[in-house]
Amino acid sequence: MAILVQQGSASGLQTRIQLSTTMMETNAAQLDRLNELQARLEQAKATQAAATAKVAADRAAAAQVVVSLNTLQAAQSDQQAKLAAAVAANQSAQTAAQTEVAKDTQAYQGLSSERDKVNADIAARDEAARKAAAAQAEADRKAREAAAARAAASTGSGGSGSNASAGSKTGSSGATSSNKVSSAGLASPIPGAPITSSYGMRVHPITGVYKLHDGTDFGAGCGTPIRAAASGRVTQRYYNAGYGNRLFLDHGSLNGTRTVTSYNHLSSYAVSVGQWVNQGQVIGYVGSTGYATGCHLHFMVWRNGTMVNPATAL
C-alpha cells in the first residue's frame, strides 16, 4: 500500500486501492472455495472410510457365512453318512432277521416232519403187531380146537390124556421201590428229577414258534443216567437236528395197551438197536444235543400208535 501511495497521484492511488481491494476479494473467494473443497474432501474421506469399514465388515460377515456354510455342509455330510450307515445296518439286520426266520421256519418244519414220520412209523408198527397178534390168536384158537377134538376122540376110544398148562413168561421189573410204576406200566426215566416243561402248546424257546411241545421235559445235569421207563426192545437210535440224539423203546403190550417211549437230546447211548432192556436199566445219558437251551431229557410216549401226554402214563 505504501508503495502504491508513493508512486502515483490521488486518482491513481484510488485506482490502485480499488485494484488491491478487488485482488483481496478474489483471494478471499478463492480461500473460501479452497475451504469448501477441503471440507468436501474431508467428507469424501470420511465417506470412503465408512465405505471401507462397511466393506471390511461385509467381508468379515461373508467369511463367517462361508465358515458357517462349510460347518453346515460338514454336519450335513456327517448326518448323511450316519443315515446311510443306519440304513445299511437296518437292511443288514432285516436280512439277518429274515435269515433267522427262514432258519427257524425250516427248523420247525423239520421238527414237524420228524414228528409226523415217527408217528406214522409207530402207527404202522402197532398195526402190524396188532395184525400179527390177531393172527397168532386165531392160530392158537384153531390149535386149541384141534387139541380138544383129538382129546375127545381119544376119550371116546378109552384113552387117557393129560392136560398141560402153558406157562407165560413175565419179565421182571427193574424199577426200584423209590421209582413207582404207574397203572400204565411206566416208571419215571429219571427218578426224582423235576419236570421243567410239560406236554402241550407253548412258544418254542429257540424257534419262537407257538407249537405243540410233544413231550415232558425232566431237568437234570448233563451226564445223568436215563433209565428205561419199562422193559422193551431198542428199535431205533439216531441223531435229529431238532431232537438231538434219540432212542426208542418198543414195550409191546403194557396192561393191554401197546406202548412206545422215546428219549431225546441224549449226550450218549448205553444200549444198541435190537437190544432188550429191563425196566429201570440205564439206556443213555442226559445231554443238550439238537435244539435245546440246556441239559434235560425230552420224554415222549405213544399208546396204541397215538402220541399222548406222558403225564397220563407215568
Wavefront OBJ file of the C-alpha trace (Angstrom):
o trace
v 0.000 0.000 0.000
v 2.815 2.286 0.854
v 4.390 1.622 -2.492
v 1.151 2.401 -4.284
v 0.862 5.790 -2.416
v 4.430 6.727 -3.177
v 4.287 6.008 -6.912
v 1.188 7.971 -8.067
v -1.343 10.737 -7.731
v -4.539 10.555 -5.680
v -6.606 9.318 -8.616
v -4.059 6.684 -9.377
v -3.938 5.869 -5.745
v -7.655 5.312 -5.720
v -7.399 3.096 -8.754
v -4.685 1.134 -7.150
v -6.717 0.823 -3.931
v -9.654 -0.443 -5.935
v -7.432 -2.924 -7.671
v -5.976 -4.044 -4.367
v -9.451 -4.447 -2.919
v -10.530 -6.477 -5.927
v -7.454 -8.707 -5.562
v -8.140 -9.203 -1.855
v -11.739 -10.069 -2.517
v -10.651 -12.522 -5.200
v -8.167 -14.112 -2.816
v -10.846 -14.376 -0.140
v -13.243 -16.039 -2.584
v -10.549 -18.466 -3.625
v -9.788 -19.149 0.032
v -13.460 -19.819 0.681
v -13.518 -22.118 -2.337
v -10.465 -23.893 -1.068
v -12.029 -24.278 2.359
v -15.201 -25.632 0.756
v -13.175 -28.061 -1.319
v -11.211 -29.083 1.789
v -14.477 -29.724 3.636
v -15.783 -31.767 0.737
v -12.503 -33.663 0.596
v -12.744 -34.438 4.317
v -16.372 -35.519 3.843
v -15.332 -37.728 0.921
v -12.548 -39.194 3.020
v -14.984 -39.868 5.830
v -17.442 -41.402 3.375
v -14.669 -43.508 1.874
v -13.517 -44.596 5.330
v -17.083 -45.567 6.230
v -17.437 -47.429 2.955
v -14.100 -49.145 3.542
v -15.190 -50.120 7.049
v -18.523 -51.411 5.720
v -16.733 -53.406 3.021
v -14.462 -54.893 5.679
v -17.439 -55.706 7.872
v -19.281 -57.211 4.920
v -16.206 -59.263 4.054
v -15.928 -60.457 7.650
v -19.625 -61.317 7.697
v -19.276 -63.086 4.361
v -16.298 -65.000 5.687
v -18.339 -66.010 8.753
v -21.183 -67.070 6.466
v -18.739 -69.183 4.485
v -17.437 -70.749 7.696
v -20.988 -71.416 8.889
v -21.930 -72.810 5.489
v -18.901 -75.094 5.490
v -19.780 -76.221 9.021
v -23.365 -76.926 7.997
v -22.208 -78.784 4.899
v -19.815 -80.854 7.008
v -22.587 -81.580 9.510
v -24.954 -82.472 6.676
v -22.357 -84.799 5.165
v -21.823 -86.392 8.581
v -25.576 -86.811 9.070
v -25.912 -88.293 5.587
v -23.090 -90.706 6.329
v -24.708 -91.674 9.632
v -28.079 -92.067 7.915
v -26.524 -94.225 5.214
v -24.805 -96.316 7.893
v -28.084 -96.641 9.812
v -29.941 -97.657 6.644
v -27.236 -100.205 5.844
v -27.326 -101.534 9.409
v -31.119 -101.737 9.287
v -31.008 -103.579 5.981
v -28.362 -105.903 7.390
v -30.483 -106.502 10.492
v -33.552 -107.160 8.353
v -31.579 -109.589 6.200
v -30.240 -111.340 9.307
v -33.727 -111.435 10.825
v -35.182 -112.860 7.624
v -32.405 -115.445 7.566
v -33.132 -116.386 11.181
v -36.858 -116.567 10.466
v -36.149 -118.795 7.475
v -33.895 -120.997 9.603
v -36.464 -121.154 12.387
v -39.212 -121.944 9.891
v -37.070 -124.662 8.372
v -36.286 -125.998 11.837
v -39.978 -126.012 12.754
v -40.819 -127.775 9.502
v -38.047 -130.272 10.225
v -39.399 -130.944 13.706
v -42.928 -131.331 12.361
v -41.748 -133.662 9.576
v -39.760 -135.736 12.054
v -42.725 -135.997 14.420
v -45.093 -136.943 11.582
v -42.642 -139.577 10.314
v -42.168 -141.102 13.771
v -45.921 -141.097 14.407
v -46.510 -142.848 11.095
v -43.759 -145.413 11.761
v -45.077 -146.224 15.234
v -48.658 -146.434 13.994
v -47.552 -148.779 11.195
v -45.585 -150.984 13.612
v -48.527 -151.076 16.016
v -50.906 -152.032 13.214
v -48.537 -154.755 12.056
v -48.189 -156.012 15.640
v -51.962 -155.931 16.085
v -52.471 -157.982 12.940
v -49.729 -160.401 13.974
v -51.283 -160.761 17.422
v -54.709 -161.356 15.870
v -53.253 -163.947 13.517
v -51.464 -165.656 16.404
v -54.644 -165.596 18.488
v -56.537 -167.188 15.604
v -53.834 -169.822 15.185
v -53.905 -170.523 18.919
v -57.687 -170.845 18.818
v -57.523 -173.328 15.982
v -54.786 -175.251 17.744
v -56.897 -175.432 20.898
v -59.914 -176.621 18.915
v -57.799 -179.271 17.206
v -56.364 -180.398 20.531
v -59.848 -180.549 22.035
v -61.057 -182.650 19.114
v -58.145 -185.017 19.485
v -58.752 -185.269 23.234
v -62.436 -186.035 22.657
v -61.575 -188.696 20.121
v -59.028 -190.233 22.492
v -61.548 -190.276 25.363
v -64.137 -191.900 23.187
v -61.678 -194.657 22.324
v -60.873 -195.277 26.031
v -57.517 -193.434 26.025
v -56.492 -191.034 28.705
v -54.860 -187.678 28.180
v -53.058 -185.209 30.272
v -53.930 -181.503 30.278
v -50.692 -179.481 30.271
v -50.996 -175.827 31.039
v -48.896 -173.313 29.073
v -46.803 -171.077 31.215
v -46.442 -167.429 30.452
v -43.175 -165.618 30.785
v -43.334 -162.458 32.841
v -40.435 -160.081 32.686
v -39.064 -158.900 35.990
v -39.266 -155.191 36.717
v -36.061 -153.248 37.176
v -37.841 -150.303 38.799
v -36.728 -149.605 42.336
v -39.091 -149.193 45.246
v -38.406 -145.418 45.110
v -39.465 -145.249 41.452
v -43.172 -146.006 41.400
v -44.626 -147.871 38.409
v -47.885 -146.363 37.119
v -51.070 -148.209 36.219
v -49.938 -147.879 32.587
v -46.795 -149.869 33.454
v -44.316 -146.963 33.179
v -41.822 -145.583 35.681
v -40.023 -142.222 35.610
v -36.973 -142.275 33.306
v -35.061 -140.083 35.795
v -36.308 -140.851 39.324
v -36.677 -137.714 41.416
v -35.966 -135.260 38.580
v -38.276 -132.220 38.383
v -40.499 -131.585 35.357
v -39.313 -128.344 33.763
v -41.752 -128.191 30.843
v -44.979 -130.124 30.398
v -46.679 -131.546 27.326
v -48.878 -129.008 25.476
v -48.921 -125.852 23.334
v -46.209 -123.283 24.025
v -43.823 -120.821 22.363
v -40.691 -122.755 21.428
v -37.742 -121.222 23.354
v -35.449 -121.304 20.295
v -37.622 -121.027 17.163
v -40.160 -118.679 18.789
v -42.991 -120.597 17.103
v -46.187 -121.344 19.010
v -46.423 -125.116 18.673
v -47.065 -128.368 20.438
v -44.446 -129.354 22.985
v -44.780 -133.074 22.278
v -43.249 -134.471 25.441
v -42.374 -133.927 29.079
v -39.037 -132.331 29.975
v -37.134 -133.604 33.011
v -34.499 -131.220 34.354
v -31.170 -132.910 35.098
v -27.485 -132.215 34.598
v -25.694 -133.460 31.514
v -24.417 -136.992 32.064
v -27.253 -138.003 34.422
v -28.262 -141.662 33.749
v -31.567 -142.192 31.928
v -33.490 -145.392 32.721
v -35.941 -147.423 30.662
v -39.491 -146.480 31.668
v -40.489 -150.130 31.074
v -38.933 -153.306 29.741
v -38.749 -153.457 25.961
v -36.602 -153.607 22.865
v -34.489 -150.796 21.395
v -35.971 -150.192 17.935
v -34.131 -147.022 16.867
v -31.413 -144.618 17.882
v -30.209 -141.753 15.711
v -29.448 -138.040 15.594
v -32.008 -135.435 14.501
v -31.331 -131.698 14.178
v -34.276 -130.833 16.408
v -34.474 -133.714 18.896
v -30.731 -134.382 19.016
v -29.713 -137.942 19.909
v -32.922 -140.012 20.045
v -33.658 -143.510 21.369
v -36.901 -145.510 21.003
v -38.113 -148.460 23.083
v -40.965 -150.709 21.979
v -42.552 -152.147 25.118
v -45.137 -154.258 23.325
v -48.383 -154.514 25.294
v -48.372 -152.941 28.750
v -51.560 -153.743 30.622
v -53.354 -154.277 27.327
v -52.011 -151.154 25.580
v -49.213 -151.181 23.028
v -46.645 -148.679 24.274
v -43.593 -146.982 22.786
v -41.350 -144.459 24.560
v -38.730 -142.061 23.216
v -35.777 -140.375 24.953
v -34.338 -137.213 23.342
v -31.387 -134.769 23.490
v -29.139 -137.545 24.893
v -25.435 -136.893 25.230
v -24.673 -140.572 24.568
v -26.235 -144.048 24.417
v -25.767 -147.030 26.732
v -27.666 -149.613 24.630
v -27.816 -150.697 20.975
v -30.598 -151.182 18.422
v -32.198 -154.610 18.791
v -31.120 -154.971 22.427
v -33.685 -155.999 25.052
v -33.650 -153.820 28.174
v -35.343 -154.193 31.539
v -37.362 -151.532 33.310
v -35.004 -149.242 35.239
v -31.927 -150.218 33.190
v -29.658 -147.341 32.145
v -30.135 -146.741 28.409
v -28.368 -143.400 27.939
v -27.309 -140.110 29.498
v -28.817 -136.618 29.676
v -27.469 -134.083 27.192
v -28.379 -130.962 25.243
v -27.983 -132.152 21.643
v -30.278 -130.753 18.933
v -32.465 -127.723 19.675
v -32.042 -127.416 23.419
v -31.453 -124.474 25.745
v -29.769 -126.646 28.346
v -29.284 -130.160 29.684
v -32.572 -132.061 30.023
v -34.485 -135.155 28.900
v -37.384 -134.757 26.481
v -39.537 -137.851 27.170
v -42.284 -138.948 24.741
v -44.957 -141.685 24.875
v -47.152 -143.381 22.255
v -50.053 -145.657 23.218
v -51.745 -147.784 20.571
v -49.936 -145.811 17.865
v -51.000 -142.359 19.102
v -48.797 -139.776 20.793
v -50.064 -138.969 24.291
v -49.193 -136.697 27.181
v -46.548 -138.648 29.143
v -48.050 -137.373 32.406
v -51.126 -139.526 31.733
v -48.970 -142.665 31.589
v -46.485 -142.027 34.402
l 1 2 3 4 5 6 7 8 9 10 11 12 13 14 15 16 17 18 19 20 21 22 23 24 25 26 27 28 29 30 31 32 33 34 35 36 37 38 39 40 41 42 43 44 45 46 47 48 49 50 51 52 53 54 55 56 57 58 59 60 61 62 63 64 65 66 67 68 69 70 71 72 73 74 75 76 77 78 79 80 81 82 83 84 85 86 87 88 89 90 91 92 93 94 95 96 97 98 99 100 101 102 103 104 105 106 107 108 109 110 111 112 113 114 115 116 117 118 119 120 121 122 123 124 125 126 127 128 129 130 131 132 133 134 135 136 137 138 139 140 141 142 143 144 145 146 147 148 149 150 151 152 153 154 155 156 157 158 159 160 161 162 163 164 165 166 167 168 169 170 171 172 173 174 175 176 177 178 179 180 181 182 183 184 185 186 187 188 189 190 191 192 193 194 195 196 197 198 199 200 201 202 203 204 205 206 207 208 209 210 211 212 213 214 215 216 217 218 219 220 221 222 223 224 225 226 227 228 229 230 231 232 233 234 235 236 237 238 239 240 241 242 243 244 245 246 247 248 249 250 251 252 253 254 255 256 257 258 259 260 261 262 263 264 265 266 267 268 269 270 271 272 273 274 275 276 277 278 279 280 281 282 283 284 285 286 287 288 289 290 291 292 293 294 295 296 297 298 299 300 301 302 303 304 305 306 307 308 309 310 311 312 313 314
